[in-house]
């Protein structure tokens, strides 16, 4: 799998050990990825995420280091 190779794991067992579970379970944990098995093959489908309602994010900054180390990225479609 591309992710295993890109991250430098030698084999699938080492990769799944780092994930602390199977790759299928890892992908299944994402709300926008469907996982199913057809004729013994595991299939993955990535769905487009629908925008949710606006929300507010509040972060408490306790010191200057936290202020300098924290980065927020605005979504491209955010107003």
HTML snippet that shows the backbone in 3Dmol.js (N, CA, C, O; Angstrom):
<script src="https://3Dmol.org/build/3Dmol-min.js"></script>
<div id="view" style="width:600px;height:400px;position:relative"></div>
<script>
const pdb = `
ATOM      1  N   UNK A   1       0.835  -1.173   0.000  1.00  0.00           N
ATOM      2  CA  UNK A   1       0.000   0.000   0.000  1.00  0.00           C
ATOM      3  C   UNK A   1       0.878   1.233   0.000  1.00  0.00           C
ATOM      4  O   UNK A   1       1.955   1.243   0.596  1.00  0.00           O
ATOM      5  N   UNK A   2       0.417   2.260  -0.664  1.00  0.00           N
ATOM      6  CA  UNK A   2       1.228   3.461  -0.880  1.00  0.00           C
ATOM      7  C   UNK A   2       1.618   4.139   0.422  1.00  0.00           C
ATOM      8  O   UNK A   2       2.739   4.634   0.548  1.00  0.00           O
ATOM      9  N   UNK A   3       0.714   4.170   1.393  1.00  0.00           N
ATOM     10  CA  UNK A   3       0.990   4.850   2.657  1.00  0.00           C
ATOM     11  C   UNK A   3       2.093   4.122   3.427  1.00  0.00           C
ATOM     12  O   UNK A   3       2.988   4.755   3.986  1.00  0.00           O
ATOM     13  N   UNK A   4       2.025   2.815   3.451  1.00  0.00           N
ATOM     14  CA  UNK A   4       3.040   2.003   4.127  1.00  0.00           C
ATOM     15  C   UNK A   4       4.413   2.267   3.508  1.00  0.00           C
ATOM     16  O   UNK A   4       5.391   2.481   4.224  1.00  0.00           O
ATOM     17  N   UNK A   5       4.479   2.252   2.195  1.00  0.00           N
ATOM     18  CA  UNK A   5       5.758   2.479   1.503  1.00  0.00           C
ATOM     19  C   UNK A   5       6.260   3.902   1.700  1.00  0.00           C
ATOM     20  O   UNK A   5       7.449   4.121   1.933  1.00  0.00           O
ATOM     21  N   UNK A   6       5.353   4.867   1.605  1.00  0.00           N
ATOM     22  CA  UNK A   6       5.732   6.265   1.730  1.00  0.00           C
ATOM     23  C   UNK A   6       6.284   6.572   3.123  1.00  0.00           C
ATOM     24  O   UNK A   6       7.191   7.392   3.265  1.00  0.00           O
ATOM     25  N   UNK A   7       5.740   5.919   4.144  1.00  0.00           N
ATOM     26  CA  UNK A   7       6.195   6.154   5.518  1.00  0.00           C
ATOM     27  C   UNK A   7       7.407   5.310   5.898  1.00  0.00           C
ATOM     28  O   UNK A   7       7.964   5.471   6.984  1.00  0.00           O
ATOM     29  N   UNK A   8       7.817   4.408   5.000  1.00  0.00           N
ATOM     30  CA  UNK A   8       9.054   3.657   5.210  1.00  0.00           C
ATOM     31  C   UNK A   8       8.936   2.368   5.992  1.00  0.00           C
ATOM     32  O   UNK A   8       9.941   1.871   6.502  1.00  0.00           O
ATOM     33  N   UNK A   9       7.729   1.803   6.105  1.00  0.00           N
ATOM     34  CA  UNK A   9       7.593   0.522   6.805  1.00  0.00           C
ATOM     35  C   UNK A   9       8.008  -0.609   5.881  1.00  0.00           C
ATOM     36  O   UNK A   9       7.764  -0.561   4.676  1.00  0.00           O
ATOM     37  N   UNK A  10       8.642  -1.632   6.458  1.00  0.00           N
ATOM     38  CA  UNK A  10       9.162  -2.736   5.657  1.00  0.00           C
ATOM     39  C   UNK A  10       8.074  -3.667   5.148  1.00  0.00           C
ATOM     40  O   UNK A  10       8.152  -4.156   4.021  1.00  0.00           O
ATOM     41  N   UNK A  11       7.062  -3.916   5.969  1.00  0.00           N
ATOM     42  CA  UNK A  11       5.995  -4.810   5.552  1.00  0.00           C
ATOM     43  C   UNK A  11       4.680  -4.405   6.227  1.00  0.00           C
ATOM     44  O   UNK A  11       4.649  -3.518   7.079  1.00  0.00           O
ATOM     45  N   UNK A  12       3.606  -5.071   5.828  1.00  0.00           N
ATOM     46  CA  UNK A  12       2.277  -4.731   6.328  1.00  0.00           C
ATOM     47  C   UNK A  12       2.149  -4.997   7.820  1.00  0.00           C
ATOM     48  O   UNK A  12       1.462  -4.250   8.517  1.00  0.00           O
ATOM     49  N   UNK A  13       2.789  -6.035   8.325  1.00  0.00           N
ATOM     50  CA  UNK A  13       2.715  -6.337   9.764  1.00  0.00           C
ATOM     51  C   UNK A  13       3.303  -5.193  10.589  1.00  0.00           C
ATOM     52  O   UNK A  13       2.729  -4.806  11.607  1.00  0.00           O
ATOM     53  N   UNK A  14       4.438  -4.654  10.160  1.00  0.00           N
ATOM     54  CA  UNK A  14       5.066  -3.538  10.866  1.00  0.00           C
ATOM     55  C   UNK A  14       4.182  -2.296  10.803  1.00  0.00           C
ATOM     56  O   UNK A  14       4.045  -1.570  11.788  1.00  0.00           O
ATOM     57  N   UNK A  15       3.585  -2.059   9.641  1.00  0.00           N
ATOM     58  CA  UNK A  15       2.705  -0.910   9.454  1.00  0.00           C
ATOM     59  C   UNK A  15       1.466  -1.014  10.348  1.00  0.00           C
ATOM     60  O   UNK A  15       1.104  -0.050  11.023  1.00  0.00           O
ATOM     61  N   UNK A  16       0.821  -2.173  10.353  1.00  0.00           N
ATOM     62  CA  UNK A  16      -0.379  -2.353  11.170  1.00  0.00           C
ATOM     63  C   UNK A  16      -0.051  -2.354  12.657  1.00  0.00           C
ATOM     64  O   UNK A  16      -0.890  -1.978  13.475  1.00  0.00           O
ATOM     65  N   UNK A  17       1.136  -2.763  13.008  1.00  0.00           N
ATOM     66  CA  UNK A  17       1.581  -2.688  14.395  1.00  0.00           C
ATOM     67  C   UNK A  17       1.670  -1.225  14.835  1.00  0.00           C
ATOM     68  O   UNK A  17       1.282  -0.880  15.951  1.00  0.00           O
ATOM     69  N   UNK A  18       2.184  -0.374  13.950  1.00  0.00           N
ATOM     70  CA  UNK A  18       2.274   1.057  14.251  1.00  0.00           C
ATOM     71  C   UNK A  18       0.880   1.686  14.345  1.00  0.00           C
ATOM     72  O   UNK A  18       0.662   2.594  15.148  1.00  0.00           O
ATOM     73  N   UNK A  19      -0.058   1.207  13.530  1.00  0.00           N
ATOM     74  CA  UNK A  19      -1.436   1.712  13.567  1.00  0.00           C
ATOM     75  C   UNK A  19      -2.211   1.165  14.767  1.00  0.00           C
ATOM     76  O   UNK A  19      -3.277   1.677  15.108  1.00  0.00           O
ATOM     77  N   UNK A  20      -1.677   0.131  15.398  1.00  0.00           N
ATOM     78  CA  UNK A  20      -2.332  -0.573  16.501  1.00  0.00           C
ATOM     79  C   UNK A  20      -3.658  -1.175  16.049  1.00  0.00           C
ATOM     80  O   UNK A  20      -4.649  -1.135  16.777  1.00  0.00           O
ATOM     81  N   UNK A  21      -3.665  -1.729  14.850  1.00  0.00           N
ATOM     82  CA  UNK A  21      -4.847  -2.373  14.287  1.00  0.00           C
ATOM     83  C   UNK A  21      -4.654  -2.565  12.800  1.00  0.00           C
ATOM     84  O   UNK A  21      -3.586  -2.277  12.259  1.00  0.00           O
ATOM     85  N   UNK A  22      -5.690  -3.053  12.141  1.00  0.00           N
ATOM     86  CA  UNK A  22      -5.574  -3.299  10.699  1.00  0.00           C
ATOM     87  C   UNK A  22      -5.743  -1.998   9.917  1.00  0.00           C
ATOM     88  O   UNK A  22      -6.337  -1.036  10.404  1.00  0.00           O
ATOM     89  N   UNK A  23      -5.217  -1.990   8.710  1.00  0.00           N
ATOM     90  CA  UNK A  23      -5.352  -0.823   7.843  1.00  0.00           C
ATOM     91  C   UNK A  23      -6.824  -0.592   7.502  1.00  0.00           C
ATOM     92  O   UNK A  23      -7.268   0.550   7.384  1.00  0.00           O
ATOM     93  N   UNK A  24      -7.579  -1.685   7.344  1.00  0.00           N
ATOM     94  CA  UNK A  24      -9.008  -1.586   7.063  1.00  0.00           C
ATOM     95  C   UNK A  24      -9.737  -0.901   8.214  1.00  0.00           C
ATOM     96  O   UNK A  24     -10.583  -0.038   7.982  1.00  0.00           O
ATOM     97  N   UNK A  25      -9.420  -1.274   9.438  1.00  0.00           N
ATOM     98  CA  UNK A  25     -10.038  -0.631  10.599  1.00  0.00           C
ATOM     99  C   UNK A  25      -9.635   0.840  10.687  1.00  0.00           C
ATOM    100  O   UNK A  25     -10.446   1.688  11.059  1.00  0.00           O
ATOM    101  N   UNK A  26      -8.382   1.138  10.345  1.00  0.00           N
ATOM    102  CA  UNK A  26      -7.897   2.511  10.351  1.00  0.00           C
ATOM    103  C   UNK A  26      -8.713   3.372   9.384  1.00  0.00           C
ATOM    104  O   UNK A  26      -9.179   4.452   9.747  1.00  0.00           O
ATOM    105  N   UNK A  27      -8.881   2.885   8.151  1.00  0.00           N
ATOM    106  CA  UNK A  27      -9.656   3.641   7.171  1.00  0.00           C
ATOM    107  C   UNK A  27     -11.127   3.721   7.559  1.00  0.00           C
ATOM    108  O   UNK A  27     -11.773   4.745   7.337  1.00  0.00           O
ATOM    109  N   UNK A  28     -11.656   2.652   8.135  1.00  0.00           N
ATOM    110  CA  UNK A  28     -13.060   2.623   8.543  1.00  0.00           C
ATOM    111  C   UNK A  28     -13.385   3.604   9.652  1.00  0.00           C
ATOM    112  O   UNK A  28     -14.554   3.928   9.863  1.00  0.00           O
ATOM    113  N   UNK A  29     -12.380   4.080  10.361  1.00  0.00           N
ATOM    114  CA  UNK A  29     -12.602   5.039  11.447  1.00  0.00           C
ATOM    115  C   UNK A  29     -12.896   6.444  10.930  1.00  0.00           C
ATOM    116  O   UNK A  29     -13.394   7.284  11.680  1.00  0.00           O
ATOM    117  N   UNK A  30     -12.592   6.712   9.649  1.00  0.00           N
ATOM    118  CA  UNK A  30     -12.868   8.019   9.066  1.00  0.00           C
ATOM    119  C   UNK A  30     -14.332   8.069   8.629  1.00  0.00           C
ATOM    120  O   UNK A  30     -14.812   7.144   7.974  1.00  0.00           O
ATOM    121  N   UNK A  31     -15.043   9.139   8.984  1.00  0.00           N
ATOM    122  CA  UNK A  31     -16.468   9.190   8.655  1.00  0.00           C
ATOM    123  C   UNK A  31     -16.766   9.299   7.157  1.00  0.00           C
ATOM    124  O   UNK A  31     -17.879   8.982   6.736  1.00  0.00           O
ATOM    125  N   UNK A  32     -15.816   9.734   6.354  1.00  0.00           N
ATOM    126  CA  UNK A  32     -16.069   9.917   4.924  1.00  0.00           C
ATOM    127  C   UNK A  32     -15.529   8.770   4.062  1.00  0.00           C
ATOM    128  O   UNK A  32     -15.527   8.867   2.835  1.00  0.00           O
ATOM    129  N   UNK A  33     -15.067   7.678   4.704  1.00  0.00           N
ATOM    130  CA  UNK A  33     -14.551   6.531   3.950  1.00  0.00           C
ATOM    131  C   UNK A  33     -15.420   5.314   4.228  1.00  0.00           C
ATOM    132  O   UNK A  33     -15.604   4.909   5.376  1.00  0.00           O
ATOM    133  N   UNK A  34     -15.951   4.736   3.150  1.00  0.00           N
ATOM    134  CA  UNK A  34     -16.740   3.503   3.263  1.00  0.00           C
ATOM    135  C   UNK A  34     -15.826   2.315   3.014  1.00  0.00           C
ATOM    136  O   UNK A  34     -15.001   2.336   2.101  1.00  0.00           O
ATOM    137  N   UNK A  35     -15.977   1.274   3.835  1.00  0.00           N
ATOM    138  CA  UNK A  35     -15.181   0.065   3.691  1.00  0.00           C
ATOM    139  C   UNK A  35     -16.138  -1.111   3.550  1.00  0.00           C
ATOM    140  O   UNK A  35     -17.035  -1.288   4.374  1.00  0.00           O
ATOM    141  N   UNK A  36     -15.948  -1.915   2.504  1.00  0.00           N
ATOM    142  CA  UNK A  36     -16.773  -3.119   2.372  1.00  0.00           C
ATOM    143  C   UNK A  36     -15.961  -4.210   1.696  1.00  0.00           C
ATOM    144  O   UNK A  36     -14.939  -3.948   1.062  1.00  0.00           O
ATOM    145  N   UNK A  37     -16.440  -5.445   1.845  1.00  0.00           N
ATOM    146  CA  UNK A  37     -15.755  -6.588   1.255  1.00  0.00           C
ATOM    147  C   UNK A  37     -16.670  -7.224   0.228  1.00  0.00           C
ATOM    148  O   UNK A  37     -17.822  -7.538   0.525  1.00  0.00           O
ATOM    149  N   UNK A  38     -16.154  -7.417  -0.994  1.00  0.00           N
ATOM    150  CA  UNK A  38     -16.906  -8.031  -2.079  1.00  0.00           C
ATOM    151  C   UNK A  38     -16.048  -9.130  -2.679  1.00  0.00           C
ATOM    152  O   UNK A  38     -14.934  -8.881  -3.141  1.00  0.00           O
ATOM    153  N   UNK A  39     -16.571 -10.338  -2.668  1.00  0.00           N
ATOM    154  CA  UNK A  39     -15.876 -11.503  -3.229  1.00  0.00           C
ATOM    155  C   UNK A  39     -14.454 -11.640  -2.699  1.00  0.00           C
ATOM    156  O   UNK A  39     -13.528 -11.930  -3.456  1.00  0.00           O
ATOM    157  N   UNK A  40     -14.285 -11.430  -1.391  1.00  0.00           N
ATOM    158  CA  UNK A  40     -12.991 -11.590  -0.751  1.00  0.00           C
ATOM    159  C   UNK A  40     -12.036 -10.418  -0.913  1.00  0.00           C
ATOM    160  O   UNK A  40     -10.916 -10.462  -0.403  1.00  0.00           O
ATOM    161  N   UNK A  41     -12.458  -9.365  -1.619  1.00  0.00           N
ATOM    162  CA  UNK A  41     -11.615  -8.181  -1.795  1.00  0.00           C
ATOM    163  C   UNK A  41     -12.166  -7.039  -0.964  1.00  0.00           C
ATOM    164  O   UNK A  41     -13.378  -6.829  -0.909  1.00  0.00           O
ATOM    165  N   UNK A  42     -11.280  -6.306  -0.320  1.00  0.00           N
ATOM    166  CA  UNK A  42     -11.681  -5.149   0.472  1.00  0.00           C
ATOM    167  C   UNK A  42     -11.716  -3.926  -0.432  1.00  0.00           C
ATOM    168  O   UNK A  42     -10.748  -3.627  -1.133  1.00  0.00           O
ATOM    169  N   UNK A  43     -12.836  -3.230  -0.408  1.00  0.00           N
ATOM    170  CA  UNK A  43     -13.013  -2.049  -1.236  1.00  0.00           C
ATOM    171  C   UNK A  43     -13.174  -0.825  -0.351  1.00  0.00           C
ATOM    172  O   UNK A  43     -13.827  -0.880   0.691  1.00  0.00           O
ATOM    173  N   UNK A  44     -12.577   0.272  -0.772  1.00  0.00           N
ATOM    174  CA  UNK A  44     -12.639   1.531  -0.032  1.00  0.00           C
ATOM    175  C   UNK A  44     -13.191   2.600  -0.961  1.00  0.00           C
ATOM    176  O   UNK A  44     -12.784   2.703  -2.118  1.00  0.00           O
ATOM    177  N   UNK A  45     -14.119   3.393  -0.445  1.00  0.00           N
ATOM    178  CA  UNK A  45     -14.684   4.489  -1.227  1.00  0.00           C
ATOM    179  C   UNK A  45     -14.594   5.758  -0.396  1.00  0.00           C
ATOM    180  O   UNK A  45     -15.089   5.814   0.730  1.00  0.00           O
ATOM    181  N   UNK A  46     -13.960   6.773  -0.961  1.00  0.00           N
ATOM    182  CA  UNK A  46     -13.842   8.060  -0.279  1.00  0.00           C
ATOM    183  C   UNK A  46     -14.960   8.961  -0.792  1.00  0.00           C
ATOM    184  O   UNK A  46     -15.022   9.266  -1.983  1.00  0.00           O
ATOM    185  N   UNK A  47     -15.836   9.382   0.104  1.00  0.00           N
ATOM    186  CA  UNK A  47     -16.950  10.256  -0.247  1.00  0.00           C
ATOM    187  C   UNK A  47     -16.570  11.711  -0.009  1.00  0.00           C
ATOM    188  O   UNK A  47     -15.779  12.022   0.881  1.00  0.00           O
ATOM    189  N   UNK A  48     -17.143  12.593  -0.814  1.00  0.00           N
ATOM    190  CA  UNK A  48     -16.935  14.022  -0.596  1.00  0.00           C
ATOM    191  C   UNK A  48     -17.643  14.416   0.688  1.00  0.00           C
ATOM    192  O   UNK A  48     -18.788  14.031   0.921  1.00  0.00           O
ATOM    193  N   UNK A  49     -16.963  15.176   1.507  1.00  0.00           N
ATOM    194  CA  UNK A  49     -17.572  15.628   2.756  1.00  0.00           C
ATOM    195  C   UNK A  49     -18.441  16.839   2.481  1.00  0.00           C
ATOM    196  O   UNK A  49     -18.055  17.756   1.755  1.00  0.00           O
ATOM    197  N   UNK A  50     -19.614  16.821   3.072  1.00  0.00           N
ATOM    198  CA  UNK A  50     -20.532  17.944   2.928  1.00  0.00           C
ATOM    199  C   UNK A  50     -20.221  18.966   4.006  1.00  0.00           C
ATOM    200  O   UNK A  50     -19.972  18.602   5.156  1.00  0.00           O
ATOM    201  N   UNK A  51     -20.233  20.248   3.642  1.00  0.00           N
ATOM    202  CA  UNK A  51     -19.958  21.272   4.652  1.00  0.00           C
ATOM    203  C   UNK A  51     -21.004  21.244   5.758  1.00  0.00           C
ATOM    204  O   UNK A  51     -22.197  21.084   5.500  1.00  0.00           O
ATOM    205  N   UNK A  52     -20.546  21.399   6.971  1.00  0.00           N
ATOM    206  CA  UNK A  52     -21.445  21.436   8.113  1.00  0.00           C
ATOM    207  C   UNK A  52     -21.795  22.864   8.472  1.00  0.00           C
ATOM    208  O   UNK A  52     -21.374  23.806   7.801  1.00  0.00           O
ATOM    209  N   UNK A  53     -22.558  23.020   9.520  1.00  0.00           N
ATOM    210  CA  UNK A  53     -22.912  24.374   9.946  1.00  0.00           C
ATOM    211  C   UNK A  53     -21.686  25.101  10.487  1.00  0.00           C
ATOM    212  O   UNK A  53     -20.721  24.464  10.910  1.00  0.00           O
ATOM    213  N   UNK A  54     -21.720  26.436  10.473  1.00  0.00           N
ATOM    214  CA  UNK A  54     -20.593  27.196  11.026  1.00  0.00           C
ATOM    215  C   UNK A  54     -20.386  26.863  12.499  1.00  0.00           C
ATOM    216  O   UNK A  54     -21.336  26.521  13.202  1.00  0.00           O
ATOM    217  N   UNK A  55     -19.163  26.960  12.957  1.00  0.00           N
ATOM    218  CA  UNK A  55     -18.872  26.687  14.365  1.00  0.00           C
ATOM    219  C   UNK A  55     -17.760  27.607  14.845  1.00  0.00           C
ATOM    220  O   UNK A  55     -17.033  28.204  14.051  1.00  0.00           O
ATOM    221  N   UNK A  56     -17.651  27.704  16.133  1.00  0.00           N
ATOM    222  CA  UNK A  56     -16.640  28.558  16.749  1.00  0.00           C
ATOM    223  C   UNK A  56     -15.615  27.682  17.450  1.00  0.00           C
ATOM    224  O   UNK A  56     -15.968  26.723  18.136  1.00  0.00           O
ATOM    225  N   UNK A  57     -14.366  28.014  17.275  1.00  0.00           N
ATOM    226  CA  UNK A  57     -13.280  27.298  17.934  1.00  0.00           C
ATOM    227  C   UNK A  57     -12.653  28.250  18.942  1.00  0.00           C
ATOM    228  O   UNK A  57     -12.234  29.353  18.590  1.00  0.00           O
ATOM    229  N   UNK A  58     -12.591  27.819  20.191  1.00  0.00           N
ATOM    230  CA  UNK A  58     -12.002  28.636  21.241  1.00  0.00           C
ATOM    231  C   UNK A  58     -10.754  27.938  21.764  1.00  0.00           C
ATOM    232  O   UNK A  58     -10.805  26.766  22.138  1.00  0.00           O
ATOM    233  N   UNK A  59      -9.639  28.649  21.790  1.00  0.00           N
ATOM    234  CA  UNK A  59      -8.379  28.092  22.280  1.00  0.00           C
ATOM    235  C   UNK A  59      -7.834  29.010  23.359  1.00  0.00           C
ATOM    236  O   UNK A  59      -7.731  30.223  23.170  1.00  0.00           O
ATOM    237  N   UNK A  60      -7.490  28.421  24.480  1.00  0.00           N
ATOM    238  CA  UNK A  60      -6.900  29.194  25.568  1.00  0.00           C
ATOM    239  C   UNK A  60      -5.382  29.194  25.395  1.00  0.00           C
ATOM    240  O   UNK A  60      -4.760  28.134  25.322  1.00  0.00           O
ATOM    241  N   UNK A  61      -4.798  30.370  25.329  1.00  0.00           N
ATOM    242  CA  UNK A  61      -3.348  30.517  25.189  1.00  0.00           C
ATOM    243  C   UNK A  61      -2.793  30.863  26.562  1.00  0.00           C
ATOM    244  O   UNK A  61      -3.094  31.921  27.115  1.00  0.00           O
ATOM    245  N   UNK A  62      -1.978  29.963  27.110  1.00  0.00           N
ATOM    246  CA  UNK A  62      -1.447  30.132  28.457  1.00  0.00           C
ATOM    247  C   UNK A  62      -0.074  30.798  28.505  1.00  0.00           C
ATOM    248  O   UNK A  62       0.329  31.324  29.542  1.00  0.00           O
ATOM    249  N   UNK A  63       0.648  30.773  27.373  1.00  0.00           N
ATOM    250  CA  UNK A  63       1.977  31.374  27.378  1.00  0.00           C
ATOM    251  C   UNK A  63       2.371  31.769  25.958  1.00  0.00           C
ATOM    252  O   UNK A  63       1.707  31.377  24.998  1.00  0.00           O
ATOM    253  N   UNK A  64       3.431  32.530  25.821  1.00  0.00           N
ATOM    254  CA  UNK A  64       3.848  33.014  24.512  1.00  0.00           C
ATOM    255  C   UNK A  64       4.344  31.888  23.614  1.00  0.00           C
ATOM    256  O   UNK A  64       4.179  31.957  22.397  1.00  0.00           O
ATOM    257  N   UNK A  65       4.946  30.858  24.189  1.00  0.00           N
ATOM    258  CA  UNK A  65       5.414  29.732  23.382  1.00  0.00           C
ATOM    259  C   UNK A  65       4.233  29.062  22.676  1.00  0.00           C
ATOM    260  O   UNK A  65       4.310  28.725  21.495  1.00  0.00           O
ATOM    261  N   UNK A  66       3.151  28.877  23.415  1.00  0.00           N
ATOM    262  CA  UNK A  66       1.971  28.262  22.811  1.00  0.00           C
ATOM    263  C   UNK A  66       1.427  29.142  21.678  1.00  0.00           C
ATOM    264  O   UNK A  66       0.991  28.635  20.645  1.00  0.00           O
ATOM    265  N   UNK A  67       1.456  30.433  21.879  1.00  0.00           N
ATOM    266  CA  UNK A  67       0.982  31.356  20.858  1.00  0.00           C
ATOM    267  C   UNK A  67       1.836  31.254  19.592  1.00  0.00           C
ATOM    268  O   UNK A  67       1.302  31.263  18.483  1.00  0.00           O
ATOM    269  N   UNK A  68       3.147  31.158  19.750  1.00  0.00           N
ATOM    270  CA  UNK A  68       4.049  31.081  18.601  1.00  0.00           C
ATOM    271  C   UNK A  68       4.021  29.712  17.922  1.00  0.00           C
ATOM    272  O   UNK A  68       4.249  29.617  16.716  1.00  0.00           O
ATOM    273  N   UNK A  69       3.744  28.648  18.688  1.00  0.00           N
ATOM    274  CA  UNK A  69       3.770  27.287  18.147  1.00  0.00           C
ATOM    275  C   UNK A  69       2.449  26.836  17.549  1.00  0.00           C
ATOM    276  O   UNK A  69       2.396  25.783  16.914  1.00  0.00           O
ATOM    277  N   UNK A  70       1.383  27.601  17.734  1.00  0.00           N
ATOM    278  CA  UNK A  70       0.060  27.191  17.274  1.00  0.00           C
ATOM    279  C   UNK A  70      -0.251  27.826  15.922  1.00  0.00           C
ATOM    280  O   UNK A  70      -0.115  29.036  15.738  1.00  0.00           O
ATOM    281  N   UNK A  71      -0.670  26.981  14.983  1.00  0.00           N
ATOM    282  CA  UNK A  71      -1.019  27.452  13.647  1.00  0.00           C
ATOM    283  C   UNK A  71      -2.439  27.007  13.309  1.00  0.00           C
ATOM    284  O   UNK A  71      -2.798  25.849  13.525  1.00  0.00           O
ATOM    285  N   UNK A  72      -3.234  27.914  12.787  1.00  0.00           N
ATOM    286  CA  UNK A  72      -4.579  27.597  12.340  1.00  0.00           C
ATOM    287  C   UNK A  72      -4.658  27.848  10.843  1.00  0.00           C
ATOM    288  O   UNK A  72      -4.200  28.880  10.351  1.00  0.00           O
ATOM    289  N   UNK A  73      -5.238  26.905  10.128  1.00  0.00           N
ATOM    290  CA  UNK A  73      -5.418  27.059   8.690  1.00  0.00           C
ATOM    291  C   UNK A  73      -6.902  27.239   8.404  1.00  0.00           C
ATOM    292  O   UNK A  73      -7.736  26.474   8.888  1.00  0.00           O
ATOM    293  N   UNK A  74      -7.214  28.234   7.631  1.00  0.00           N
ATOM    294  CA  UNK A  74      -8.602  28.499   7.247  1.00  0.00           C
ATOM    295  C   UNK A  74      -8.926  27.657   6.021  1.00  0.00           C
ATOM    296  O   UNK A  74      -8.136  27.588   5.080  1.00  0.00           O
ATOM    297  N   UNK A  75     -10.083  27.023   6.035  1.00  0.00           N
ATOM    298  CA  UNK A  75     -10.506  26.221   4.896  1.00  0.00           C
ATOM    299  C   UNK A  75     -10.639  27.106   3.667  1.00  0.00           C
ATOM    300  O   UNK A  75     -11.062  28.256   3.783  1.00  0.00           O
ATOM    301  N   UNK A  76     -10.282  26.590   2.479  1.00  0.00           N
ATOM    302  CA  UNK A  76     -10.361  27.399   1.262  1.00  0.00           C
ATOM    303  C   UNK A  76     -11.754  27.978   1.005  1.00  0.00           C
ATOM    304  O   UNK A  76     -11.880  29.066   0.444  1.00  0.00           O
ATOM    305  N   UNK A  77     -12.804  27.250   1.418  1.00  0.00           N
ATOM    306  CA  UNK A  77     -14.161  27.713   1.167  1.00  0.00           C
ATOM    307  C   UNK A  77     -14.754  28.498   2.341  1.00  0.00           C
ATOM    308  O   UNK A  77     -15.926  28.871   2.301  1.00  0.00           O
ATOM    309  N   UNK A  78     -13.963  28.750   3.376  1.00  0.00           N
ATOM    310  CA  UNK A  78     -14.461  29.491   4.542  1.00  0.00           C
ATOM    311  C   UNK A  78     -14.584  30.965   4.208  1.00  0.00           C
ATOM    312  O   UNK A  78     -13.820  31.512   3.413  1.00  0.00           O
ATOM    313  N   UNK A  79     -15.567  31.592   4.837  1.00  0.00           N
ATOM    314  CA  UNK A  79     -15.775  33.032   4.614  1.00  0.00           C
ATOM    315  C   UNK A  79     -15.146  33.841   5.711  1.00  0.00           C
ATOM    316  O   UNK A  79     -15.220  35.070   5.691  1.00  0.00           O
TER     317      UNK A  79
END
`;
const viewer = $3Dmol.createViewer("view");
viewer.addModel(pdb, "pdb");
viewer.setStyle({}, {cartoon: {color: "spectrum"}});
viewer.zoomTo();
viewer.render();
</script>
